Amino acid sequence: MKFYINPSHFAKRSSFTIRDDAKNRLFKVKGRFLFGLRTLNIEDMNNELLYVTKRRYTFSPFKRYIIVSDGGDKVAHIKRTYGFFKPKFTIYYEGKELFIKGSLYQHNFSIADEFNNLVSMSKKVFPSGDAYEIDVTTEKKPLLHLFLMITIDQCLHERKKLRP
């Protein structure tokens, strides 16, 4: 399944919509940013909450986020650390560690398990303008994998959203 997001909305606003190939609005994403990403919600167009990312506060210098389903169940968590020149994310989902491959800052990366790519993001040029294309290749919980990708990218844009 392929989803599309307008780049200016993705980077600078705290809420945006996710569209399909035909530019139909599918989901709304809303975030709260105060000293970084605090919460991030994804809702369908009927305002039904699907998943929430919450920042966990610890004494560690590294940020931790948990993904919670609409029923309140913890389904995944993300740990953000820092490498030499770029941030590093560790994703835990169903007791497994997921890996990020590609370039985070060029928006050309994917999330994979040890065998396959689960979801990938790339910037595409269309006659109507640029868009980020998120291609969810897994059939097991595709919306969760879409939301994991969006959460990681929103963590990268935290500083841009804090500026006036």
C-alpha positions in Angstrom: 0.0 0.0 0.0 1.3 3.4 -0.9 0.6 6.6 1.0 1.5 10.2 0.2 2.3 13.3 2.4 3.0 16.9 1.3 6.6 17.7 2.3 5.9 21.1 3.7 3.1 19.8 6.0 5.3 16.9 7.1 8.2 19.0 8.3 6.7 22.3 9.6 3.3 21.6 10.9 2.1 19.7 13.9 -0.8 18.2 12.0 -1.2 16.9 8.5 -3.1 14.4 6.4 -2.1 11.2 4.7 -3.5 10.6 1.2 -3.7 7.7 -1.2 -2.8 7.6 -5.0 -6.0 9.3 -5.9 -5.4 12.1 -3.4 -8.2 10.9 -1.1 -7.7 11.8 2.5 -7.2 8.7 4.6 -5.7 9.6 7.9 -4.9 12.7 10.1 -1.8 12.9 12.2 -1.6 15.4 15.1 1.3 16.1 17.3 2.3 18.0 20.4 5.8 19.4 20.5 7.1 21.0 23.7 10.9 20.6 24.1 10.6 17.9 21.5 8.0 15.4 20.4 5.6 14.7 23.3 2.7 12.9 21.7 1.7 12.0 18.2 -1.7 10.6 17.2 -3.0 9.0 14.0 -6.8 9.1 13.4 -9.0 8.1 10.6 -11.2 10.7 8.8 -14.0 9.9 11.3 -11.8 11.1 14.2 -11.4 7.5 15.5 -8.0 7.3 17.3 -5.9 4.4 15.9 -2.4 4.8 17.5 -0.6 7.1 19.8 3.1 7.8 20.3 4.0 9.0 23.8 7.4 10.1 25.0 8.6 8.4 28.1 10.5 10.5 30.5 13.6 8.9 32.0 16.9 10.1 33.5 18.7 8.8 30.4 20.0 11.3 27.9 18.4 9.2 25.2 14.7 9.7 24.2 12.3 6.8 24.4 8.8 6.6 22.8 6.1 4.0 23.2 3.4 3.3 20.6 0.0 2.5 22.1 -3.0 1.1 20.2 -6.5 2.6 20.5 -7.3 0.0 23.2 -4.4 1.1 25.3 -2.1 -1.8 24.6 1.7 -1.1 24.2 2.5 -2.4 20.7 6.1 -1.1 20.1 8.7 1.2 21.4 11.5 3.3 19.9 14.7 4.4 21.5 16.6 7.3 20.0 20.4 7.5 20.5 23.1 9.4 18.7 25.7 8.0 16.4 28.8 9.9 15.2 27.0 12.2 12.7 23.3 11.2 12.7 20.7 10.0 15.1 20.2 6.3 15.6 16.8 4.7 16.3 16.2 1.2 17.7 12.7 -0.1 17.2 11.3 -3.0 19.2 8.1 -4.6 17.9 6.7 -8.0 19.0 9.9 -8.9 20.9 12.0 -8.3 17.8 14.4 -5.5 16.9 13.7 -3.7 13.6 16.4 -1.9 11.7 16.6 1.4 9.7 18.4 1.3 6.4 19.1 4.3 4.2 19.5 8.0 4.7 17.3 9.6 7.3 17.9 13.2 6.4 17.3 12.7 2.7 14.0 10.9 3.5 15.1 7.8 1.6 15.0 5.0 4.2 13.2 1.9 5.2 12.4 -0.1 8.3 13.2 -3.8 8.0 13.4 -6.9 10.1 16.2 -9.4 9.7 14.6 -10.8 6.5 12.6 -8.1 4.6 11.8 -4.5 4.2 8.5 -3.7 6.0 8.0 -0.1 5.0 10.0 2.5 3.0 9.9 6.2 2.5 11.2 8.2 -0.5 10.6 11.6 -2.0 8.8 11.5 -5.4 8.2 14.3 -7.9 4.7 14.5 -9.5 3.3 17.0 -11.9 1.2 18.4 -9.1 4.3 18.8 -6.9 6.6 16.9 -4.6 5.3 14.3 -2.1 6.8 11.8 0.3 5.8 8.3 -0.7 5.5 5.7 2.1 5.3 2.2 0.7 4.1 -0.4 3.3 5.1 -3.8 2.0 4.0 -5.9 4.9 0.5 -7.3 5.3 0.7 -7.7 9.0 -0.5 -4.5 10.7 0.3 -2.1 7.8 -1.1 0.9 9.6 1.2 0.3 12.6 4.2 0.2 10.2 3.0 3.4 8.5 2.8 5.0 11.9 6.3 3.8 13.0 7.7 5.5 9.8 5.9 8.7 10.5 7.0 8.7 14.2 10.6 8.3 13.2 10.4 11.1 10.7 8.6 13.4 13.1 11.4 12.8 15.7 13.8 14.1 13.0 11.8 17.3 12.5 11.4 18.1 16.2 13.6 21.2 16.1 11.9 22.6 13.0 8.5 22.4 14.7 9.7 24.3 17.8 10.8 27.4 15.8 8.2 30.1 15.2 
